[in-house]
Every structure is written in C-alpha cells, then in structure tokens.
Amino acid sequence: MTAETRVKELLATVGLSGSESKYPAQLSGGQQQRVALARALATSPGLLLLDEPLSALDARVRAHLRQEIKQLQEKLGVTTIMVTHDQEEALTMADQIVVMNQGVIEQIGSPQNVYAHPHSPFVAEFVGEMNFLSAEVTGAGQMQSGQLTLHCDQSTHLMLGDKAQLAIRPEDVRFSTNQHDNNTLSAQVIHLEFLGFTGPFIIKTGQPQAPNIGRYFYE
C-alpha cells in the first residue's frame, strides 16, 4: 500500500475524505483533532493513548466528536486509554473508569458502578455532584443528622452509635406535598438556574447539615 493510499484510507476512517490537500489553518478544531487521531492510527497501534483530546473544543463539537471517537474505537478494536477531567466524557465513552487522586487509584469500575457506588467521598464528588451529611446510626436503617432523621438501607458494617457520612445525589432530591413521607423536610428555594430541561436549585432548609442542592426537572 502506498503512502497516498494509506492517507486516503485514514482520512476516510475519521470522516475527512477529500481533505488531503487542505492546510491545518483551513480545518476546524474538530477536524484538526480528527487528523491527529488519524496520525496516531497510521502505524496500526495495539494501544492508543489519548490525553485530553477534546479539551480545547467547544461543547457541541466536543459532544459530537466523543461519540465519533467511541464508534471508531469500537470499529477498529484498538484498546484505548483516555485521560480526561471531564466527567461526561468518562461516563459516556468508557467501558471501565479508573478514578485517580494525586496519582493514587481510588476506584476502578464501569461508569454505572462508579457513579452509583463510589468507594470514597472523593470519587462521589468528582464523578457527578454530591451532597454529604454527617450522621449517626440511631437504629436499623435509621440515621440522625442534626435534627433530621433519615431512613435508608440497613448497613452491614455499621453498628448503633457509629458515625457515618451519607451521600445524596442532587437528582434524588424531589419536591413533595406530603410531609409525612420518610426523608422529607420543609425547605425554601432560594436560587434557581435555568439550563433548559434541568437546572440546579439551592434550597434553604433551616436544618443543620441538611441537603443544600437538588435537581429540578422542568416540565
């Protein structure tokens, strides 16, 4: 295979057929990233390392290109390690996530497992938003945080009187008109950000160490 044929093949692989004669300045940021990816694939590597490949792109191009990279990776079957600080990139592109803190591995697992079952407060806060409550075990499946009594799944390793740290995802906070349900408290919305379909809101509860942020679903 000639070099020209290989170039055309690689450009077709990354969706840039017909761009052989273009100069770098004639390419958009997303196209330049595709060229960089094509160059990395030119030697048919067994392992592909991507270091923050989408960090310099705008949000729309970044979202589009990350899907293309994942589809390309699946098509070529090349084992890929991607370094990123973007939570969405990690959750949407990875089969396995390795969360590192100061060079130390905190957790390894699937995106679903890391998000739903974080092993440490660092992982819980780094992968998505999280509210933390200091609490004490006061009964089977019952925690006390300040004046707030919370009911949760019974722990297999915590005993009565043990201190614990509870973690609550913002999307698990809901508005309710029934104040007699478990884990319900009176609150006042003091700040709301419109982000389209969803947006974060800050609530003032008057309860010590109670949740202070949640997710409101616009309808």
VENMOTA-V497269 format. One record per run of one state. SS is the DSSP state (@ for helix, = for strand, . for the rest). FROM is the first residue (numbers start at 1). TO is the last residue. Records with the same first field share a line. If there is no record, write none. Layout:
SS=FROM-TO ; FROM-TO
//
This chain:
.=1-2 ; 14-23 ; 27-28 ; 42-46 ; 52-58 ; 77-78 ; 84-86 ; 94-96 ; 102-103 ; 110-110 ; 117-120 ; 127-130 ; 140-141 ; 146-147 ; 152-162 ; 169-169 ; 173-187 ; 193-197 ; 205-212 ; 218-219
@=3-13 ; 24-26 ; 29-41 ; 59-76 ; 87-93 ; 111-116 ; 121-126 ; 170-172
==47-51 ; 79-83 ; 97-101 ; 104-109 ; 131-139 ; 142-145 ; 148-151 ; 163-168 ; 188-192 ; 198-204 ; 213-217
//
